[in-house]
Structures are given as C-alpha cells and as structure tokens.
Amino acid sequence: MVSAGLVGLLVFGLAACGDDDGAAPSSSSTAVSTTPMNVYEQQRADGVNALLDDLVAALTGGDKAQLGALIDPLATPEFRDRWYRTQADLGPTPPKRTGEEPSTTHSTARSAPRSERPPRSARPAEPRGANLVLRTFDYTVVQSDAPDRLIGGALGVSLGENGSSDSWVTPVKLRYALGGVSRPGVDEPVIEVTEALAFARYGDEWKLLGDGSLAPDPSIDPGAPAPPPESPPWAFGGVQAADVKTAGGASSILSYPGTEATVAAVRRELGPAVAAVSDFWGDDWAQRAVLMVTGDAAQFAAFTRSDPDRIAAAAAATVYSRIDRGSRTVVGQRVVMAPTAAQLSPAGVAVVLRHELTHVATRVDTAEDAPMWLTEGVAEYVGRRGTDAELTDVAPELAAEVAGGDLPTGLPTDEDFAGSADAARLAYQSSWSFAEFVADRFGDDKLRRMYLAAAQSGAAAQVDTAVESVLGADTAELVRQWQTWLRREVR
C-alpha cells in the first residue's frame, strides 16, 4: 500500500464519518534503485529471495519445523511468534501463476439504479469461517541505493560466534491479494507493502533474524513523526475468513476472536446492503467488498492506521490503499468494523454497512479533498434510506437547535468535523439532513448527480458551481430552502 484513505463511522445515533487527511504517506521511504547490482549484491539478493520463497512455502504449508528452520536462533521470541501466528492463520500455498495478475476493473459506463435485493446468505459451518486463503502471496527483496545497514554491537558479535558470515537489513516487498475461504474469492488487485527485515548468512544459506529496528535507517530522524505501519490481515492472531455472495461476486469477511455475533450480523446484512447501495448509486461499482471485523481497539487502530484516542467511539471505517483512476480501480479497500459494532442492533448494523459501502461505491468518483458535508451526508442518507427515520431521532442535537430558533447558516466545513465532539456531532447531523432535504425536494437522481458533480474537487467555488448546475439554485438559496425544510420537519 502506498497511500491510505480513511473515513471513520461514529456511534451517536447518526452514523457519522470523519476523514483523515486523505492520502497518507507510504510506510517506507526506501528509494528503489535502477543501478545494476554487482556480483556480491546479486548473490546476496538471490540468497535472501530464495529464503523468502521458502518462507512463503512454510507459512502456507503448515509445517512448524520447516518454518522454525528458517528463523535465526538469535531472533527474539516476539519476532519468532509473529511468523508462527501468520502460519496458523493462512491456508494452502497459492498456485504458480504466469502472465498478468487478474485485476478488479469495470466499465466506466454508469448503469441506471436498480432495486433487486439478493437473498440473505446462509451462515458457514464455523461461526467465523475458515483459514484465510490468499490468491497472491510473495516476498521479494527491494533493490535500493541506500547505504548498507549492517548489524553490529552485541548482536553482531553473537552472530559471528554462531558462525554467521554476513548480515543484512534490507527493504522487502510483500505482495498479497485475497482470496477469502477459497481462490479466487474476492479476487482483488494485488496490494504491496514494504518493510525492512534483517537477515543473517550461514554458509550458503540465509535466515530471518528480525525487523529493521536491528539496524535503524540513518536517513530517518528517530524523533520525527512517522506514519503508522501498514498491517496485513494476519498481523493479529486468529484471523478467519467467510465468503458471502453479493451482486458483484464473492465478498469476504475477515474476523478475529470474540467477534462471532458481529460476523453473523454482517453476513445477514451484507448482501442486502450491497443491493441497497446499488439501488441508489447504480451498478457501476464492484458490488463486492472486503470487511474486517476487529475484536479490540488495537486491531481497529492498526487496520485503519489511526490514533486510538481519535477513534474510541467509532463503529466502522473505510480505508483504501490507492486509486487507479484510469482503470477505475480502488486497491486495498476495506470496511473495518470496530469492536463497538457489537453494541449495534441488527438495524444499526444494516445502516452502518450501507453507509460504509456507499464510500466503497463512490470512492473512485470522489476527490480526496471533496467536502465532507457531501461525502458524509450522502453516505448517511443511503444508510438511512427507506427506514422512515425521523429527523428528531437521527439528528437530535440539530433538531433541538432548530426548535430553539437556531438554524444553520451554511453547510458544515471540514473543520467542523474535526472540532470538538459536540461540533462534529452537529456537523454530521447537519450533513445528513441536507442530503435528506435535497432528496426530498429534488429526488434521489438529482442527489446522486449532485454528488457526482460536486465530489470532483474540494475548492469551494467549483463545488458551488457544480451544485448549482445540477439543482438550479446556488448554495445560498439552497441553504434558505433547507432552513425552511428543517422548520417543517421539527415542527
């Protein structure tokens, strides 16, 4: 993953989302080299790549002794346990492939909305599913122009005493794609994650020794803030996968221990939620998704690359790695359910899924700086669409202000969403109510067209022009009409 986007779904009546700063930087600053390796460098890279091939075979083969033989005796117990946990979570070795990797792409022609609802999917034999099977899984050394990072100190001495003739800390690229319970499963585009790993050489063989912290990169200031590392699904033990049939093919639910009830609710509601989003948006999106149901706050923070304090009230978030707008493909998109989702009623789970899947469906048509009143308001409108929810129930703080004569004078700004909890709550509620007003006054088709036009930019003037081109009124006039609508709804 080279970038990540996040929208978090909060729990306070209204299913509200918050946005981070759009695309996050890569977790690795490695400069890839185009200079040919010398003989020594090539031999070292070939040796480590052979070890990495053996590592993949061991991780997906289930043989603990085979895996243990690849790890250096001087590796820490924590580092060793990381790989045993991965082995316990993964299914059989992916088959060899030739040629291009399949990719998840679809036509740019937008189809009309449709209203078919597929039958709810049956539950699997196991409460959470089975071991995760990957369609693509490999590790490769990344050629770099950076200076060698060699291991010294006491560990370097111990390596020499154990017979090691060389050590190397180098960036390694993980490539993986789901999968699910079986291949191809959700059949997603390949995700790439780079991290530094340490290796030690014994004769003609190399062994895994540790992570990059054994020889820190001298070009990186250890005191400087760094983006959170990107975590694959097996970063925490106990991950299992359950495949669900949705309109676009297999969707996959990845889950962790203690989440059985939430997984069951998600399985029941996922197919209908996909259909509900397509009914509003049309079927020009994948109509399938990968969901991750986390069991604790640490898992949720890791998979959303977020500050745990900032997401304490979250019920779900949608994250992605990067967007290929040429092929209209979003890579690494995930709906991540928080532990607090276990507190939701079945109806609440349905609203959350429809909301988050709206972000999945609209992501390729949404600029990273698109205004949050638009992205969050429309997502919540789709989440609540057809539920006959009253404004006083969904947006109680907004309703109280309207009843007291304090009407909103404009649409919420992105700063409102990032403010205090009370300010953010009011911003989310106002955004939903504006989308509800537009749908009530102009119809769903105009609301969808407004999104498509206005989500192409975060520049206020361009957004205002786009809204007026669809609705035939400028923002100031629309706010006046919205105020009148709010008075009527709260009366």
PLY file of the C-alpha trace (Angstrom):
ply
format ascii 1.0
element vertex 491
property float x
property float y
property float z
element edge 490
property int vertex1
property int vertex2
end_header
0.00 0.00 0.00
1.43 3.34 -0.98
-1.33 5.51 0.39
-4.37 5.19 2.55
-7.65 6.97 2.94
-9.89 6.69 5.96
-13.41 7.53 6.91
-14.49 6.59 10.44
-18.06 5.79 11.41
-19.02 7.07 14.85
-21.70 5.92 17.23
-24.04 8.68 18.38
-27.41 7.99 16.81
-26.36 9.34 13.46
-23.87 7.07 11.73
-21.28 9.76 11.11
-17.88 9.56 9.44
-14.69 11.50 9.91
-11.91 11.85 7.36
-8.20 11.90 7.97
-6.03 13.98 5.66
-6.91 11.95 2.59
-3.93 10.01 1.30
-1.37 9.05 3.89
2.29 8.64 3.01
3.88 5.28 2.45
5.18 3.38 5.43
8.55 3.10 3.71
10.82 5.84 2.42
13.08 3.45 0.52
14.41 4.79 -2.78
14.23 2.00 -5.35
17.47 1.60 -7.29
17.76 1.31 -11.05
21.53 0.70 -10.91
22.51 -2.91 -11.71
23.79 -4.89 -8.73
27.40 -6.00 -8.56
28.17 -9.71 -8.20
28.24 -9.62 -4.38
24.97 -7.69 -4.15
23.28 -10.01 -6.65
24.39 -13.13 -4.78
23.17 -11.68 -1.50
19.80 -10.70 -3.00
19.43 -14.09 -4.68
20.15 -15.85 -1.39
17.62 -13.81 0.58
14.99 -14.15 -2.17
15.44 -17.93 -2.02
14.86 -17.75 1.74
11.74 -15.64 1.18
10.38 -18.20 -1.30
10.93 -20.90 1.33
9.24 -18.66 3.88
6.05 -18.40 1.80
6.02 -22.18 1.33
6.42 -22.72 5.08
3.81 -20.13 6.06
1.16 -21.65 3.80
2.21 -25.27 4.26
1.58 -25.57 7.99
4.88 -27.28 8.87
6.18 -25.63 12.05
9.55 -27.34 11.84
10.02 -26.10 8.28
9.25 -22.55 9.40
11.41 -22.76 12.50
14.42 -23.80 10.44
14.22 -20.53 8.50
14.41 -18.30 11.60
17.75 -17.47 13.19
18.30 -18.89 16.69
19.17 -15.36 17.83
15.80 -13.93 16.76
13.68 -12.62 19.63
10.71 -14.70 20.82
8.37 -11.90 19.73
9.74 -11.92 16.18
9.54 -15.71 16.02
5.96 -15.71 17.33
4.94 -13.24 14.61
5.69 -15.81 11.91
4.09 -18.72 13.77
0.91 -16.66 14.14
0.95 -15.96 10.41
1.39 -19.65 9.65
-1.55 -20.54 11.89
-3.80 -18.08 10.05
-3.03 -18.83 6.41
-4.41 -21.53 4.13
-2.60 -23.60 1.47
0.08 -22.30 -0.88
-1.23 -20.28 -3.84
-0.65 -21.92 -7.24
2.08 -20.63 -9.54
0.80 -18.01 -11.99
2.14 -16.82 -15.30
1.49 -13.54 -17.09
-0.51 -10.66 -15.72
-2.25 -10.77 -12.38
-6.05 -10.55 -12.68
-7.30 -7.13 -11.66
-10.62 -5.89 -10.45
-11.72 -3.39 -13.09
-15.04 -2.48 -14.54
-16.58 -0.30 -17.21
-16.80 3.44 -16.80
-20.32 3.41 -18.25
-22.79 4.13 -15.47
-25.87 1.95 -15.34
-29.23 3.04 -14.02
-30.01 2.32 -10.37
-31.75 -0.94 -9.71
-33.76 -2.35 -6.84
-33.21 -6.11 -6.83
-32.35 -7.48 -3.40
-30.48 -10.81 -3.30
-31.43 -13.45 -0.75
-29.61 -13.36 2.53
-26.61 -15.65 2.61
-26.54 -18.82 4.67
-24.17 -18.99 7.61
-20.97 -21.05 7.29
-20.42 -24.27 9.19
-17.98 -22.46 11.53
-19.06 -19.34 13.47
-16.42 -17.12 11.82
-15.38 -19.16 8.79
-12.08 -20.87 7.99
-8.40 -20.10 7.48
-7.62 -17.24 5.12
-6.52 -18.31 1.63
-4.58 -15.78 -0.46
-4.75 -15.59 -4.24
-1.31 -13.97 -4.39
1.36 -14.10 -1.70
5.09 -13.47 -2.06
8.02 -11.55 -0.59
10.86 -10.03 -2.65
13.97 -8.01 -1.84
13.66 -4.39 -2.99
16.81 -3.16 -4.71
17.84 0.09 -3.03
20.54 2.72 -3.43
20.60 3.32 0.33
23.82 2.54 2.23
24.13 -0.93 3.73
22.55 -1.34 7.15
24.77 -3.84 8.92
24.19 -5.29 12.37
26.85 -4.55 14.95
27.13 -4.39 18.71
26.47 -7.38 20.94
24.14 -8.99 18.41
26.80 -8.69 15.70
29.31 -10.39 18.00
26.84 -13.18 18.81
26.15 -13.73 15.12
29.86 -14.15 14.46
30.21 -16.58 17.35
27.31 -18.61 15.92
29.03 -18.89 12.54
27.31 -16.13 10.60
29.47 -14.64 7.85
27.20 -11.75 6.84
24.15 -9.82 7.99
21.87 -7.51 6.06
18.96 -5.22 6.79
17.06 -4.51 3.59
13.61 -3.42 2.42
11.37 -6.33 1.46
8.17 -6.03 -0.54
5.15 -8.10 0.45
2.65 -8.66 -2.38
-0.69 -10.19 -1.49
-4.28 -10.36 -2.64
-7.37 -12.11 -1.30
-8.69 -14.80 -1.55
-11.01 -15.49 1.22
-12.06 -19.01 2.15
-11.03 -20.13 -1.34
-9.38 -18.82 -4.51
-10.05 -16.54 -6.26
-12.60 -15.48 -3.62
-13.00 -11.71 -3.71
-10.34 -11.61 -6.47
-8.94 -8.19 -5.61
-5.99 -6.31 -7.14
-2.57 -7.01 -5.66
-1.60 -4.95 -2.61
2.05 -4.08 -1.97
3.57 -3.33 1.44
7.25 -2.65 2.08
9.05 -3.17 5.37
12.67 -3.61 6.44
13.76 -7.07 7.60
17.08 -8.33 8.95
18.81 -11.48 7.71
21.92 -13.43 8.69
24.04 -15.66 6.44
25.42 -19.06 7.41
27.46 -20.63 4.62
25.29 -20.55 1.52
22.03 -20.10 3.45
20.27 -17.10 4.94
17.96 -16.94 7.95
15.36 -14.47 9.20
16.77 -12.51 12.12
14.45 -9.63 12.92
12.91 -6.42 11.70
14.55 -3.21 10.56
14.92 -1.88 14.10
18.04 -4.05 14.49
19.86 -1.51 12.30
17.80 1.69 12.04
17.88 3.66 8.80
20.35 6.53 9.42
18.49 8.77 6.95
15.38 8.81 9.15
15.16 11.05 12.21
14.04 8.74 15.05
12.30 11.67 16.75
10.29 12.68 13.70
6.65 11.60 13.47
6.19 8.60 11.21
3.06 7.21 9.58
1.68 4.08 11.23
2.88 0.86 9.61
0.53 -0.91 7.24
-0.79 -4.15 8.67
-1.82 -7.18 6.60
-4.83 -9.18 7.83
-2.64 -11.72 9.62
-0.89 -9.07 11.75
-3.04 -10.28 14.67
-3.59 -13.91 15.51
-6.80 -15.79 14.92
-7.97 -14.24 11.65
-10.57 -16.29 9.80
-12.42 -15.68 6.54
-16.03 -16.17 5.49
-17.14 -15.65 1.90
-20.52 -14.07 1.17
-22.21 -13.99 -2.23
-23.06 -10.44 -3.27
-24.21 -8.93 -6.56
-20.65 -8.46 -7.87
-19.37 -11.89 -6.84
-17.77 -13.12 -3.65
-17.28 -10.68 -0.80
-15.11 -11.70 2.13
-15.45 -11.09 5.87
-12.17 -11.34 7.79
-12.63 -11.54 11.54
-10.81 -12.02 14.82
-11.57 -13.93 18.04
-14.58 -12.78 20.02
-16.47 -11.31 17.05
-18.84 -14.17 16.28
-22.04 -12.19 16.90
-20.93 -9.24 14.77
-19.80 -11.56 11.97
-23.21 -13.26 11.97
-24.96 -9.88 11.73
-22.68 -8.70 8.93
-23.24 -11.93 7.00
-27.00 -11.47 7.21
-26.97 -7.84 6.13
-24.11 -7.62 3.61
-25.96 -8.81 0.50
-28.98 -6.56 1.08
-26.67 -3.64 1.91
-24.81 -4.01 -1.40
-28.16 -4.09 -3.21
-29.38 -1.00 -1.35
-26.30 0.98 -2.36
-26.70 -0.11 -5.99
-30.37 0.88 -5.87
-29.27 4.45 -5.18
-25.91 4.67 -6.94
-26.29 2.26 -9.87
-24.20 -0.84 -10.52
-21.02 0.84 -11.84
-19.00 -0.31 -8.85
-17.56 -3.64 -7.78
-20.70 -4.60 -5.79
-18.49 -6.68 -3.53
-16.26 -5.76 -0.63
-13.76 -6.94 1.95
-14.85 -6.40 5.55
-12.66 -6.76 8.63
-14.41 -7.35 11.95
-11.97 -6.44 14.72
-12.06 -7.74 18.25
-10.24 -4.98 20.13
-9.18 -1.34 19.84
-5.58 -2.19 18.94
-6.69 -4.17 15.90
-9.06 -1.43 14.76
-6.40 1.28 15.15
-3.81 -0.79 13.28
-6.01 -1.62 10.30
-7.26 1.96 9.98
-3.80 3.45 10.67
-5.38 5.79 13.18
-4.75 7.28 16.59
-6.62 5.06 19.08
-7.75 8.12 21.07
-9.34 9.65 17.98
-11.43 6.60 17.08
-12.60 5.46 20.50
-16.27 5.96 19.57
-16.03 4.54 16.06
-18.20 1.66 14.87
-16.59 1.28 11.43
-14.23 2.89 8.95
-13.48 2.55 5.27
-9.81 2.51 4.24
-8.06 2.13 0.93
-4.51 1.91 -0.37
-4.51 3.74 -3.68
-6.76 4.58 -6.62
-6.04 3.85 -10.28
-8.43 6.30 -11.86
-7.54 5.18 -15.37
-8.97 1.73 -14.76
-11.45 2.96 -12.12
-9.95 0.57 -9.60
-9.52 1.12 -5.87
-6.74 -1.05 -4.42
-6.84 -2.35 -0.87
-10.28 -1.03 0.01
-11.60 -2.37 3.32
-14.60 -1.74 5.54
-13.21 -2.17 9.05
-15.73 -2.82 11.82
-14.73 -1.67 15.30
-15.31 -3.66 18.49
-18.10 -1.20 19.37
-20.09 -2.56 16.41
-21.02 -5.43 18.72
-23.31 -2.98 20.55
-25.39 -2.26 17.45
-28.83 -3.70 16.80
-29.38 -5.61 13.53
-30.93 -2.46 12.08
-27.90 -0.47 13.22
-25.53 -2.92 11.53
-27.53 -2.55 8.31
-27.26 1.26 8.46
-23.51 1.08 9.11
-22.95 -1.31 6.19
-24.99 0.76 3.76
-23.16 3.91 4.86
-19.68 2.42 4.52
-20.47 0.61 1.27
-21.56 3.95 -0.16
-17.99 5.12 0.42
-16.77 1.95 -1.32
-19.07 2.56 -4.29
-18.30 6.27 -4.66
-14.57 6.24 -3.88
-13.35 6.27 -7.49
-15.66 9.22 -8.26
-14.58 11.22 -5.21
-11.64 13.62 -4.99
-9.54 13.20 -1.86
-10.43 16.75 -0.79
-14.14 16.56 -1.63
-16.18 18.38 1.05
-17.22 16.21 3.95
-20.74 17.65 4.09
-21.21 15.97 0.71
-19.38 12.66 1.21
-20.67 12.02 4.72
-24.14 13.44 4.19
-24.88 11.33 1.12
-23.37 8.20 2.69
-25.58 8.62 5.73
-28.59 9.33 3.54
-28.06 6.00 1.77
-27.50 4.33 5.13
-30.86 5.62 6.41
-32.73 5.49 3.08
-36.01 3.61 3.31
-36.00 3.40 7.12
-38.53 6.23 7.65
-36.22 7.69 10.29
-37.43 10.95 11.84
-35.07 13.91 11.97
-35.66 14.30 15.70
-34.43 10.72 16.24
-31.49 10.70 13.82
-30.27 14.26 14.49
-31.46 15.19 18.00
-28.90 17.96 18.62
-29.72 19.63 15.30
-33.45 19.27 15.96
-33.07 20.89 19.38
-31.24 23.86 17.88
-33.87 24.27 15.15
-36.67 24.06 17.72
-34.94 26.83 19.67
-34.76 29.04 16.58
-31.04 28.49 15.95
-30.93 27.45 12.29
-27.72 26.52 10.43
-26.50 29.45 8.34
-24.39 27.38 5.98
-23.16 23.90 5.21
-20.65 22.37 7.64
-16.97 22.91 6.88
-14.35 20.18 7.13
-13.02 21.99 10.20
-16.40 21.50 11.88
-15.99 17.74 11.53
-12.53 17.88 13.11
-13.57 20.05 16.05
-14.93 19.11 19.45
-17.19 16.09 19.84
-20.26 18.34 20.06
-19.28 20.34 16.97
-18.50 17.19 14.99
-21.79 15.59 16.01
-23.72 18.65 14.81
-21.73 18.71 11.55
-22.58 15.09 10.79
-26.24 15.58 11.62
-26.45 18.74 9.52
-24.81 17.00 6.55
-27.25 14.11 6.69
-30.22 16.46 6.98
-29.07 18.48 3.96
-28.81 15.31 1.86
-32.25 14.28 3.12
-33.59 17.72 2.15
-32.12 17.52 -1.37
-33.61 14.05 -1.91
-36.99 15.20 -0.60
-37.03 18.42 -2.62
-35.31 17.31 -5.86
-35.32 13.49 -5.81
-32.71 10.74 -5.47
-31.47 11.09 -9.04
-30.64 14.76 -8.53
-28.91 13.95 -5.23
-26.76 11.33 -6.96
-25.97 13.69 -9.85
-25.12 16.44 -7.36
-22.63 14.11 -5.69
-21.00 13.15 -8.99
-20.65 16.79 -10.00
-19.58 18.28 -6.67
-17.26 15.50 -5.45
-14.69 16.19 -8.16
-13.00 18.97 -6.19
-12.60 20.42 -2.74
-12.45 24.00 -4.00
-15.49 25.84 -2.66
-16.15 27.81 -5.85
-16.05 24.69 -8.00
-18.28 22.80 -5.60
-20.83 25.63 -5.57
-20.85 25.80 -9.37
-21.32 22.04 -9.62
-24.21 22.04 -7.14
-25.95 24.89 -8.97
-25.50 23.16 -12.34
-27.48 20.17 -11.07
-30.06 21.73 -8.73
-30.58 25.06 -10.47
-30.01 27.11 -7.32
-26.88 28.50 -5.72
-25.72 27.40 -2.30
-27.13 30.45 -0.51
-30.60 29.80 -1.94
-30.36 26.09 -1.13
-29.45 26.89 2.48
-32.54 29.10 2.74
-34.71 26.30 1.36
-33.04 23.84 3.74
-33.82 26.11 6.71
-37.50 26.17 5.72
-37.48 22.39 5.36
-35.87 21.97 8.80
-38.54 24.13 10.45
-41.24 21.98 8.90
-39.57 18.70 9.90
-39.04 19.74 13.52
-42.50 21.24 13.96
0 1
1 2
2 3
3 4
4 5
5 6
6 7
7 8
8 9
9 10
10 11
11 12
12 13
13 14
14 15
15 16
16 17
17 18
18 19
19 20
20 21
21 22
22 23
23 24
24 25
25 26
26 27
27 28
28 29
29 30
30 31
31 32
32 33
33 34
34 35
35 36
36 37
37 38
38 39
39 40
40 41
41 42
42 43
43 44
44 45
45 46
46 47
47 48
48 49
49 50
50 51
51 52
52 53
53 54
54 55
55 56
56 57
57 58
58 59
59 60
60 61
61 62
62 63
63 64
64 65
65 66
66 67
67 68
68 69
69 70
70 71
71 72
72 73
73 74
74 75
75 76
76 77
77 78
78 79
79 80
80 81
81 82
82 83
83 84
84 85
85 86
86 87
87 88
88 89
89 90
90 91
91 92
92 93
93 94
94 95
95 96
96 97
97 98
98 99
99 100
100 101
101 102
102 103
103 104
104 105
105 106
106 107
107 108
108 109
109 110
110 111
111 112
112 113
113 114
114 115
115 116
116 117
117 118
118 119
119 120
120 121
121 122
122 123
123 124
124 125
125 126
126 127
127 128
128 129
129 130
130 131
131 132
132 133
133 134
134 135
135 136
136 137
137 138
138 139
139 140
140 141
141 142
142 143
143 144
144 145
145 146
146 147
147 148
148 149
149 150
150 151
151 152
152 153
153 154
154 155
155 156
156 157
157 158
158 159
159 160
160 161
161 162
162 163
163 164
164 165
165 166
166 167
167 168
168 169
169 170
170 171
171 172
172 173
173 174
174 175
175 176
176 177
177 178
178 179
179 180
180 181
181 182
182 183
183 184
184 185
185 186
186 187
187 188
188 189
189 190
190 191
191 192
192 193
193 194
194 195
195 196
196 197
197 198
198 199
199 200
200 201
201 202
202 203
203 204
204 205
205 206
206 207
207 208
208 209
209 210
210 211
211 212
212 213
213 214
214 215
215 216
216 217
217 218
218 219
219 220
220 221
221 222
222 223
223 224
224 225
225 226
226 227
227 228
228 229
229 230
230 231
231 232
232 233
233 234
234 235
235 236
236 237
237 238
238 239
239 240
240 241
241 242
242 243
243 244
244 245
245 246
246 247
247 248
248 249
249 250
250 251
251 252
252 253
253 254
254 255
255 256
256 257
257 258
258 259
259 260
260 261
261 262
262 263
263 264
264 265
265 266
266 267
267 268
268 269
269 270
270 271
271 272
272 273
273 274
274 275
275 276
276 277
277 278
278 279
279 280
280 281
281 282
282 283
283 284
284 285
285 286
286 287
287 288
288 289
289 290
290 291
291 292
292 293
293 294
294 295
295 296
296 297
297 298
298 299
299 300
300 301
301 302
302 303
303 304
304 305
305 306
306 307
307 308
308 309
309 310
310 311
311 312
312 313
313 314
314 315
315 316
316 317
317 318
318 319
319 320
320 321
321 322
322 323
323 324
324 325
325 326
326 327
327 328
328 329
329 330
330 331
331 332
332 333
333 334
334 335
335 336
336 337
337 338
338 339
339 340
340 341
341 342
342 343
343 344
344 345
345 346
346 347
347 348
348 349
349 350
350 351
351 352
352 353
353 354
354 355
355 356
356 357
357 358
358 359
359 360
360 361
361 362
362 363
363 364
364 365
365 366
366 367
367 368
368 369
369 370
370 371
371 372
372 373
373 374
374 375
375 376
376 377
377 378
378 379
379 380
380 381
381 382
382 383
383 384
384 385
385 386
386 387
387 388
388 389
389 390
390 391
391 392
392 393
393 394
394 395
395 396
396 397
397 398
398 399
399 400
400 401
401 402
402 403
403 404
404 405
405 406
406 407
407 408
408 409
409 410
410 411
411 412
412 413
413 414
414 415
415 416
416 417
417 418
418 419
419 420
420 421
421 422
422 423
423 424
424 425
425 426
426 427
427 428
428 429
429 430
430 431
431 432
432 433
433 434
434 435
435 436
436 437
437 438
438 439
439 440
440 441
441 442
442 443
443 444
444 445
445 446
446 447
447 448
448 449
449 450
450 451
451 452
452 453
453 454
454 455
455 456
456 457
457 458
458 459
459 460
460 461
461 462
462 463
463 464
464 465
465 466
466 467
467 468
468 469
469 470
470 471
471 472
472 473
473 474
474 475
475 476
476 477
477 478
478 479
479 480
480 481
481 482
482 483
483 484
484 485
485 486
486 487
487 488
488 489
489 490
